[in-house]
Amino acid sequence: MSENEDLEEKKLLGSGGYALARITEDEEIKANLGIPQIFLANVGRLSEDRFLKYYCNVCGKDFDGSPIIKYETPNEELGQGVVLVEKGEYKCKNCDNIIALYRKFNK
């Protein structure tokens, strides 16, 4: 991401809640599946400082800042030239509920 790229506050949905984060227009386009919602899993890993707050479905409330971001880089060959480069999850800091999972592939 370049220094002069504009960040816009957006609501990013996950299966276990949602997050309010600042994302670029390119990230928004990547995360949009042609419906009005934007999905956190499609954005991939965002740095903690881009999160404003998140909501956990299990706790039933908002939390300031970023959820816990856990990830690994397995670089696992899945076949036909597809490699799982990174897999990660966003988890609630209070109850450990998974807010969203993401996977990054490289062809």
N, CA and C atoms as an extended XYZ file, in Angstrom:
321
Properties=species:S:1:pos:R:3:atomname:S:1:resname:S:1:resid:I:1 pbc="F F F"
N         0.850       -1.181        0.000 N   MET     1
C         0.000        0.000        0.000 CA  MET     1
C         0.884        1.228        0.000 C   MET     1
N         0.609        2.144       -0.898 N   SER     2
C         1.424        3.343       -0.983 CA  SER     2
C         0.968        4.376        0.034 C   SER     2
N         1.872        5.274        0.398 N   GLU     3
C         1.622        6.297        1.409 CA  GLU     3
C         0.441        7.193        1.060 C   GLU     3
N         0.263        7.508       -0.227 N   ASN     4
C        -0.765        8.466       -0.609 CA  ASN     4
C        -2.103        7.814       -0.962 C   ASN     4
N        -2.233        6.524       -0.733 N   GLU     5
C        -3.480        5.837       -1.039 CA  GLU     5
C        -4.513        6.156        0.043 C   GLU     5
N        -5.716        6.542       -0.380 N   ASP     6
C        -6.763        6.917        0.558 CA  ASP     6
C        -7.357        5.692        1.238 C   ASP     6
N        -7.561        5.812        2.548 N   LEU     7
C        -8.215        4.764        3.313 CA  LEU     7
C        -9.609        5.242        3.676 C   LEU     7
N       -10.566        4.342        3.548 N   GLU     8
C       -11.949        4.675        3.841 CA  GLU     8
C       -12.484        3.690        4.875 C   GLU     8
N       -13.238        4.198        5.846 N   GLU     9
C       -13.811        3.342        6.887 CA  GLU     9
C       -14.947        2.511        6.306 C   GLU     9
N       -14.870        1.196        6.500 N   LYS    10
C       -15.883        0.279        5.966 CA  LYS    10
C       -16.221       -0.789        7.005 C   LYS    10
N       -17.433       -1.320        6.909 N   LYS    11
C       -17.862       -2.446        7.734 CA  LYS    11
C       -17.538       -3.720        6.967 C   LYS    11
N       -16.744       -4.596        7.587 N   LEU    12
C       -16.315       -5.843        6.971 CA  LEU    12
C       -16.934       -7.006        7.732 C   LEU    12
N       -17.715       -7.815        7.047 N   LEU    13
C       -18.441       -8.910        7.681 CA  LEU    13
C       -17.603      -10.170        7.815 C   LEU    13
N       -17.859      -10.905        8.891 N   GLY    14
C       -17.264      -12.216        9.111 CA  GLY    14
C       -18.337      -13.154        9.618 C   GLY    14
N       -18.064      -14.426        9.655 N   SER    15
C       -19.068      -15.388       10.108 CA  SER    15
C       -19.341      -15.283       11.606 C   SER    15
N       -18.385      -14.748       12.368 N   GLY    16
C       -18.546      -14.644       13.812 CA  GLY    16
C       -18.675      -13.231       14.323 C   GLY    16
N       -18.942      -12.289       13.419 N   GLY    17
C       -19.067      -10.889       13.804 CA  GLY    17
C       -18.719       -9.988       12.636 C   GLY    17
N       -18.278       -8.780       12.966 N   TYR    18
C       -17.853       -7.855       11.916 CA  TYR    18
C       -16.808       -6.906       12.484 C   TYR    18
N       -16.159       -6.177       11.609 N   ALA    19
C       -15.154       -5.204       12.022 CA  ALA    19
C       -15.364       -3.909       11.256 C   ALA    19
N       -15.011       -2.807       11.887 N   LEU    20
C       -14.929       -1.520       11.206 CA  LEU    20
C       -13.446       -1.235       11.032 C   LEU    20
N       -13.033       -1.094        9.780 N   ALA    21
C       -11.617       -0.911        9.484 CA  ALA    21
C       -11.447        0.062        8.323 C   ALA    21
N       -10.255        0.594        8.218 N   ARG    22
C        -9.913        1.490        7.106 CA  ARG    22
C        -9.237        0.661        6.024 C   ARG    22
N        -9.849        0.672        4.828 N   ILE    23
C        -9.306       -0.103        3.711 CA  ILE    23
C        -9.185        0.774        2.474 C   ILE    23
N        -8.395        0.311        1.524 N   THR    24
C        -8.224        1.022        0.266 CA  THR    24
C        -9.358        0.666       -0.697 C   THR    24
N        -9.474        1.415       -1.755 N   GLU    25
C       -10.475        1.122       -2.782 CA  GLU    25
C       -10.202       -0.236       -3.428 C   GLU    25
N        -8.929       -0.555       -3.663 N   ASP    26
C        -8.566       -1.852       -4.249 CA  ASP    26
C        -8.960       -3.005       -3.325 C   ASP    26
N        -8.739       -2.838       -2.011 N   GLU    27
C        -9.134       -3.871       -1.053 CA  GLU    27
C       -10.647       -4.025       -1.024 C   GLU    27
N       -11.374       -2.907       -1.135 N   GLU    28
C       -12.838       -2.956       -1.149 CA  GLU    28
C       -13.337       -3.708       -2.378 C   GLU    28
N       -12.753       -3.443       -3.519 N   ILE    29
C       -13.141       -4.125       -4.754 CA  ILE    29
C       -12.866       -5.626       -4.634 C   ILE    29
N       -11.715       -5.985       -4.070 N   LYS    30
C       -11.338       -7.389       -3.887 CA  LYS    30
C       -12.301       -8.101       -2.931 C   LYS    30
N       -12.782       -7.399       -1.904 N   ALA    31
C       -13.631       -8.003       -0.869 CA  ALA    31
C       -15.104       -8.024       -1.231 C   ALA    31
N       -15.501       -7.301       -2.260 N   ASN    32
C       -16.902       -7.208       -2.645 CA  ASN    32
C       -17.231       -8.339       -3.609 C   ASN    32
N       -18.288       -9.073       -3.297 N   LEU    33
C       -18.691      -10.195       -4.146 CA  LEU    33
C       -19.884       -9.850       -5.029 C   LEU    33
N       -20.084       -8.562       -5.304 N   GLY    34
C       -21.188       -8.144       -6.145 CA  GLY    34
C       -22.476       -7.913       -5.379 C   GLY    34
N       -22.383       -7.955       -4.061 N   ILE    35
C       -23.525       -7.636       -3.210 CA  ILE    35
C       -23.122       -6.462       -2.324 C   ILE    35
N       -24.047       -5.830       -1.652 N   PRO    36
C       -23.701       -4.619       -0.888 CA  PRO    36
C       -22.706       -4.831        0.254 C   PRO    36
N       -22.549       -6.053        0.756 N   GLN    37
C       -21.645       -6.286        1.879 CA  GLN    37
C       -20.205       -6.523        1.425 C   GLN    37
N       -19.278       -6.210        2.334 N   ILE    38
C       -17.856       -6.454        2.111 CA  ILE    38
C       -17.420       -7.482        3.153 C   ILE    38
N       -16.655       -8.486        2.740 N   PHE    39
C       -16.290       -9.573        3.630 CA  PHE    39
C       -14.823       -9.496        4.051 C   PHE    39
N       -14.598       -9.594        5.353 N   LEU    40
C       -13.262       -9.525        5.930 CA  LEU    40
C       -12.364      -10.634        5.385 C   LEU    40
N       -12.919      -11.822        5.190 N   ALA    41
C       -12.127      -12.951        4.685 CA  ALA    41
C       -11.541      -12.657        3.314 C   ALA    41
N       -12.234      -11.880        2.505 N   ASN    42
C       -11.753      -11.583        1.152 CA  ASN    42
C       -10.687      -10.497        1.121 C   ASN    42
N       -10.584       -9.723        2.180 N   VAL    43
C        -9.548       -8.682        2.253 CA  VAL    43
C        -8.209       -9.310        2.592 C   VAL    43
N        -8.233      -10.377        3.407 N   GLY    44
C        -6.993      -11.003        3.850 CA  GLY    44
C        -6.531      -10.386        5.151 C   GLY    44
N        -5.226      -10.340        5.360 N   ARG    45
C        -4.688       -9.823        6.622 CA  ARG    45
C        -4.506       -8.313        6.544 C   ARG    45
N        -5.130       -7.634        7.490 N   LEU    46
C        -4.941       -6.193        7.656 CA  LEU    46
C        -4.106       -5.967        8.906 C   LEU    46
N        -3.337       -4.897        8.935 N   SER    47
C        -2.565       -4.593       10.138 CA  SER    47
C        -3.507       -4.097       11.236 C   SER    47
N        -3.128       -4.331       12.478 N   GLU    48
C        -3.963       -3.980       13.624 CA  GLU    48
C        -4.342       -2.507       13.651 C   GLU    48
N        -3.451       -1.643       13.198 N   ASP    49
C        -3.721       -0.196       13.263 CA  ASP    49
C        -4.799        0.263       12.280 C   ASP    49
N        -5.243       -0.593       11.396 N   ARG    50
C        -6.302       -0.225       10.440 CA  ARG    50
C        -7.694       -0.479       11.008 C   ARG    50
N        -7.786       -1.173       12.140 N   PHE    51
C        -9.076       -1.482       12.766 CA  PHE    51
C        -9.496       -0.383       13.719 C   PHE    51
N       -10.769       -0.017       13.664 N   LEU    52
C       -11.332        0.944       14.601 CA  LEU    52
C       -12.011        0.206       15.752 C   LEU    52
N       -12.803       -0.800       15.402 N   LYS    53
C       -13.454       -1.646       16.399 CA  LYS    53
C       -13.971       -2.898       15.710 C   LYS    53
N       -14.399       -3.843       16.518 N   TYR    54
C       -15.010       -5.060       15.968 CA  TYR    54
C       -16.152       -5.491       16.876 C   TYR    54
N       -17.049       -6.306       16.329 N   TYR    55
C       -18.196       -6.825       17.057 CA  TYR    55
C       -18.109       -8.341       17.067 C   TYR    55
N       -18.295       -8.942       18.241 N   CYS    56
C       -18.272      -10.396       18.394 CA  CYS    56
C       -19.699      -10.889       18.584 C   CYS    56
N       -20.132      -11.835       17.757 N   ASN    57
C       -21.478      -12.413       17.872 CA  ASN    57
C       -21.678      -13.167       19.187 C   ASN    57
N       -20.638      -13.820       19.702 N   VAL    58
C       -20.754      -14.599       20.938 CA  VAL    58
C       -20.892      -13.671       22.147 C   VAL    58
N       -20.033      -12.666       22.233 N   CYS    59
C       -20.098      -11.709       23.351 CA  CYS    59
C       -21.298      -10.777       23.218 C   CYS    59
N       -21.707      -10.522       21.965 N   GLY    60
C       -22.829       -9.640       21.708 CA  GLY    60
C       -22.522       -8.179       21.932 C   GLY    60
N       -21.251       -7.803       21.737 N   LYS    61
C       -20.899       -6.394       21.916 CA  LYS    61
C       -19.682       -5.997       21.089 C   LYS    61
N       -19.503       -4.667       21.007 N   ASP    62
C       -18.370       -4.074       20.296 CA  ASP    62
C       -17.149       -4.007       21.198 C   ASP    62
N       -15.979       -4.076       20.571 N   PHE    63
C       -14.709       -3.881       21.256 CA  PHE    63
C       -13.888       -2.889       20.449 C   PHE    63
N       -13.226       -1.969       21.116 N   ASP    64
C       -12.366       -1.009       20.435 CA  ASP    64
C       -11.111       -1.702       19.934 C   ASP    64
N       -10.592       -1.195       18.826 N   GLY    65
C        -9.340       -1.703       18.284 CA  GLY    65
C        -9.517       -2.948       17.438 C   GLY    65
N        -8.441       -3.684       17.360 N   SER    66
C        -8.354       -4.851       16.486 CA  SER    66
C        -8.667       -6.145       17.224 C   SER    66
N        -9.272       -7.113       16.508 N   PRO    67
C        -9.330       -8.457       17.082 CA  PRO    67
C        -7.914       -9.051       17.063 C   PRO    67
N        -7.737      -10.181       17.696 N   ILE    68
C        -6.450      -10.888       17.635 CA  ILE    68
C        -6.278      -11.403       16.211 C   ILE    68
N        -5.108      -11.197       15.654 N   ILE    69
C        -4.828      -11.670       14.296 CA  ILE    69
C        -3.768      -12.762       14.391 C   ILE    69
N        -4.160      -13.986       14.043 N   LYS    70
C        -3.235      -15.116       14.041 CA  LYS    70
C        -3.107      -15.606       12.604 C   LYS    70
N        -1.871      -15.877       12.184 N   TYR    71
C        -1.679      -16.371       10.827 CA  TYR    71
C        -0.420      -17.217       10.740 C   TYR    71
N        -0.364      -18.010        9.692 N   GLU    72
C         0.830      -18.793        9.386 CA  GLU    72
C         1.030      -18.807        7.882 C   GLU    72
N         2.247      -19.090        7.475 N   THR    73
C         2.580      -19.122        6.051 CA  THR    73
C         3.058      -20.528        5.678 C   THR    73
N         2.110      -21.433        5.399 N   PRO    74
C         2.491      -22.826        5.128 CA  PRO    74
C         3.161      -23.046        3.775 C   PRO    74
N         2.904      -22.157        2.801 N   ASN    75
C         3.416      -22.338        1.441 CA  ASN    75
C         3.216      -23.782        0.970 C   ASN    75
N         1.990      -24.242        1.132 N   GLU    76
C         1.621      -25.630        0.835 CA  GLU    76
C         1.115      -25.761       -0.601 C   GLU    76
N         1.730      -26.662       -1.348 N   GLU    77
C         1.316      -26.943       -2.724 CA  GLU    77
C         0.016      -27.732       -2.688 C   GLU    77
N        -1.034      -27.186       -3.314 N   LEU    78
C        -2.345      -27.828       -3.299 CA  LEU    78
C        -2.653      -28.553       -4.596 C   LEU    78
N        -1.804      -28.392       -5.577 N   GLY    79
C        -2.009      -29.048       -6.864 CA  GLY    79
C        -2.325      -28.053       -7.961 C   GLY    79
N        -2.032      -28.431       -9.185 N   GLN    80
C        -2.273      -27.624      -10.379 CA  GLN    80
C        -1.688      -26.216      -10.256 C   GLN    80
N        -0.544      -26.107       -9.591 N   GLY    81
C         0.150      -24.830       -9.466 CA  GLY    81
C        -0.411      -23.888       -8.412 C   GLY    81
N        -1.391      -24.345       -7.638 N   VAL    82
C        -1.980      -23.511       -6.592 CA  VAL    82
C        -1.238      -23.756       -5.280 C   VAL    82
N        -0.802      -22.650       -4.646 N   VAL    83
C        -0.077      -22.731       -3.384 CA  VAL    83
C        -0.835      -21.935       -2.329 C   VAL    83
N        -1.051      -22.562       -1.166 N   LEU    84
C        -1.623      -21.852       -0.034 CA  LEU    84
C        -0.492      -21.069        0.612 C   LEU    84
N        -0.468      -19.768        0.356 N   VAL    85
C         0.622      -18.914        0.810 CA  VAL    85
C         0.453      -18.536        2.279 C   VAL    85
N        -0.772      -18.202        2.675 N   GLU    86
C        -1.029      -17.761        4.044 CA  GLU    86
C        -2.439      -18.153        4.459 C   GLU    86
N        -2.585      -18.544        5.718 N   LYS    87
C        -3.920      -18.751        6.267 CA  LYS    87
C        -3.960      -18.120        7.651 C   LYS    87
N        -5.101      -17.514        7.952 N   GLY    88
C        -5.171      -16.809        9.219 CA  GLY    88
C        -6.580      -16.672        9.717 C   GLY    88
N        -6.682      -16.070       10.903 N   GLU    89
C        -7.974      -15.859       11.521 CA  GLU    89
C        -7.952      -14.595       12.366 C   GLU    89
N        -9.124      -14.001       12.464 N   TYR    90
C        -9.358      -12.868       13.342 CA  TYR    90
C       -10.181      -13.409       14.508 C   TYR    90
N        -9.703      -13.222       15.748 N   LYS    91
C       -10.381      -13.787       16.916 CA  LYS    91
C       -10.693      -12.699       17.942 C   LYS    91
N       -11.796      -12.892       18.657 N   CYS    92
C       -12.206      -11.971       19.707 CA  CYS    92
C       -11.189      -12.010       20.850 C   CYS    92
N       -10.788      -10.845       21.334 N   LYS    93
C        -9.839      -10.768       22.449 CA  LYS    93
C       -10.475      -11.185       23.766 C   LYS    93
N       -11.796      -11.143       23.832 N   ASN    94
C       -12.501      -11.450       25.071 CA  ASN    94
C       -12.813      -12.941       25.217 C   ASN    94
N       -13.366      -13.570       24.167 N   CYS    95
C       -13.838      -14.963       24.293 CA  CYS    95
C       -13.172      -15.941       23.323 C   CYS    95
N       -12.287      -15.479       22.466 N   ASP    96
C       -11.563      -16.331       21.507 CA  ASP    96
C       -12.435      -16.807       20.339 C   ASP    96
N       -13.648      -16.262       20.201 N   ASN    97
C       -14.512      -16.594       19.064 CA  ASN    97
C       -13.837      -16.155       17.764 C   ASN    97
N       -13.962      -16.948       16.725 N   ILE    98
C       -13.412      -16.577       15.424 CA  ILE    98
C       -14.372      -15.613       14.735 C   ILE    98
N       -13.908      -14.406       14.475 N   ILE    99
C       -14.685      -13.387       13.778 CA  ILE    99
C       -14.686      -13.693       12.285 C   ILE    99
N       -13.521      -14.060       11.744 N   ALA   100
C       -13.397      -14.408       10.325 CA  ALA   100
C       -12.125      -15.219       10.099 C   ALA   100
N       -12.172      -16.073        9.090 N   LEU   101
C       -11.010      -16.821        8.609 CA  LEU   101
C       -10.641      -16.297        7.225 C   LEU   101
N        -9.377      -16.378        6.874 N   TYR   102
C        -8.994      -16.011        5.503 CA  TYR   102
C        -7.904      -16.944        5.004 C   TYR   102
N        -7.814      -17.032        3.698 N   ARG   103
C        -6.781      -17.817        3.017 CA  ARG   103
C        -6.244      -16.989        1.859 C   ARG   103
N        -4.955      -17.068        1.642 N   LYS   104
C        -4.344      -16.357        0.505 CA  LYS   104
C        -3.638      -17.408       -0.349 C   LYS   104
N        -4.006      -17.420       -1.628 N   PHE   105
C        -3.434      -18.391       -2.572 CA  PHE   105
C        -2.612      -17.674       -3.618 C   PHE   105
N        -1.641      -18.392       -4.165 N   ASN   106
C        -0.787      -17.859       -5.224 CA  ASN   106
C        -0.744      -18.892       -6.333 C   ASN   106
N        -0.951      -18.449       -7.551 N   LYS   107
C        -0.898      -19.383       -8.690 CA  LYS   107
C         0.389      -19.224       -9.427 C   LYS   107
